[in-house]
């Protein structure tokens, strides 16, 4: 009888250890079923020239707590109207969202060489004439002189922060600098 009690206790301990390991393990990569809506909210207002969407709109409100500057930013708002939220590209980033010190990076960041491959995952064509692309790129990125440096976000949106008090290496996620001067939640501190 004692041996069966110990066997049962050992089995329960093994089960608890397995459940604990599952609960503590890193979450699996985000897999999005495009046939189902992500998070929903009523749109505030469609971008200029767009009609109000008929379907669900992505809820980026958890991100906008700090990154308020992206509420009206075109890359974020156009994607949200198509029910594509920040988490699709940046992951759930729970540790980042819960870090009041603003030193934890989002789950995914994009160094320049990773921007185009990420965009091409959903946008496999580009229908703008080359002259128009070059003209817009020269207008928006006068500091860049090598056309091989052009990336999608050079022309599409303003998906960069103008004021940063925290910087990470976008490849490794390593914190490069953190400062408190000029901190402003409305400026989107932290990315």
CORPE-V282169 format. One record per residue. N is the residue number from 1. RES is the residue in one letter. SS is DSSP state (H for helix, E for strand, - for the rest). Layout:
n=N res=RES ss=SS
n=N res=RES ss=SS
This chain:
n=1 res=X ss=-
n=2 res=X ss=H
n=3 res=X ss=H
n=4 res=X ss=H
n=5 res=X ss=H
n=6 res=X ss=H
n=7 res=X ss=H
n=8 res=X ss=H
n=9 res=X ss=H
n=10 res=X ss=H
n=11 res=X ss=H
n=12 res=X ss=H
n=13 res=X ss=H
n=14 res=X ss=H
n=15 res=X ss=H
n=16 res=X ss=H
n=17 res=X ss=H
n=18 res=X ss=H
n=19 res=X ss=H
n=20 res=X ss=H
n=21 res=X ss=H
n=22 res=X ss=H
n=23 res=X ss=H
n=24 res=X ss=H
n=25 res=X ss=-
n=26 res=X ss=-
n=27 res=X ss=-
n=28 res=X ss=-
n=29 res=X ss=-
n=30 res=X ss=-
n=31 res=X ss=-
n=32 res=X ss=-
n=33 res=X ss=-
n=34 res=X ss=-
n=35 res=X ss=-
n=36 res=X ss=-
n=37 res=X ss=-
n=38 res=X ss=-
n=39 res=X ss=-
n=40 res=X ss=E
n=41 res=X ss=E
n=42 res=X ss=-
n=43 res=X ss=-
n=44 res=X ss=-
n=45 res=X ss=-
n=46 res=X ss=-
n=47 res=X ss=-
n=48 res=X ss=-
n=49 res=X ss=-
n=50 res=X ss=-
n=51 res=X ss=-
n=52 res=X ss=-
n=53 res=X ss=-
n=54 res=X ss=-
n=55 res=X ss=-
n=56 res=X ss=-
n=57 res=X ss=E
n=58 res=X ss=E
n=59 res=X ss=-
n=60 res=X ss=-
n=61 res=X ss=H
n=62 res=X ss=H
n=63 res=X ss=H
n=64 res=X ss=H
n=65 res=X ss=-
n=66 res=X ss=-
n=67 res=X ss=-
n=68 res=X ss=H
n=69 res=X ss=H
n=70 res=X ss=H
n=71 res=X ss=-
n=72 res=X ss=-
n=73 res=X ss=-
n=74 res=X ss=H
n=75 res=X ss=H
n=76 res=X ss=H
n=77 res=X ss=H
n=78 res=X ss=H
n=79 res=X ss=H
n=80 res=X ss=H
n=81 res=X ss=H
n=82 res=X ss=-
n=83 res=X ss=-
n=84 res=X ss=-
n=85 res=X ss=-
n=86 res=X ss=H
n=87 res=X ss=H
n=88 res=X ss=H
n=89 res=X ss=H
n=90 res=X ss=H
n=91 res=X ss=-
n=92 res=X ss=-
n=93 res=X ss=-
n=94 res=X ss=H
n=95 res=X ss=H
n=96 res=X ss=H
n=97 res=X ss=H
n=98 res=X ss=-
n=99 res=X ss=-
n=100 res=X ss=-
n=101 res=X ss=-
n=102 res=X ss=-
n=103 res=X ss=-
n=104 res=X ss=-
n=105 res=X ss=-
n=106 res=X ss=-
n=107 res=X ss=-
n=108 res=X ss=-
n=109 res=X ss=-
n=110 res=X ss=-
n=111 res=X ss=-
n=112 res=X ss=H
n=113 res=X ss=H
n=114 res=X ss=H
n=115 res=X ss=H
n=116 res=X ss=H
n=117 res=X ss=H
n=118 res=X ss=H
n=119 res=X ss=H
n=120 res=X ss=H
n=121 res=X ss=-
n=122 res=X ss=-
n=123 res=X ss=-
n=124 res=X ss=-
n=125 res=X ss=-
n=126 res=X ss=-
n=127 res=X ss=-
n=128 res=X ss=-
n=129 res=X ss=-
n=130 res=X ss=H
n=131 res=X ss=H
n=132 res=X ss=H
n=133 res=X ss=H
n=134 res=X ss=H
n=135 res=X ss=H
n=136 res=X ss=H
n=137 res=X ss=H
n=138 res=X ss=H
n=139 res=X ss=H
n=140 res=X ss=H
n=141 res=X ss=-
n=142 res=X ss=-
n=143 res=X ss=-
n=144 res=X ss=-
n=145 res=X ss=-
n=146 res=X ss=-
n=147 res=X ss=H
n=148 res=X ss=H
n=149 res=X ss=H
n=150 res=X ss=-
n=151 res=X ss=-
n=152 res=X ss=H
n=153 res=X ss=H
n=154 res=X ss=H
n=155 res=X ss=H
n=156 res=X ss=-
n=157 res=X ss=-
n=158 res=X ss=-
n=159 res=X ss=-
n=160 res=X ss=-
n=161 res=X ss=-
n=162 res=X ss=-
n=163 res=X ss=-
n=164 res=X ss=-
n=165 res=X ss=-
n=166 res=X ss=E
n=167 res=X ss=E
n=168 res=X ss=E
n=169 res=X ss=-
n=170 res=X ss=-
n=171 res=X ss=-
n=172 res=X ss=-
n=173 res=X ss=-
n=174 res=X ss=-
n=175 res=X ss=E
n=176 res=X ss=E
n=177 res=X ss=E
n=178 res=X ss=E
n=179 res=X ss=-
n=180 res=X ss=-
n=181 res=X ss=-
n=182 res=X ss=-
n=183 res=X ss=-
n=184 res=X ss=-
n=185 res=X ss=H
n=186 res=X ss=H
n=187 res=X ss=H
n=188 res=X ss=-
n=189 res=X ss=-
n=190 res=X ss=-
n=191 res=X ss=-
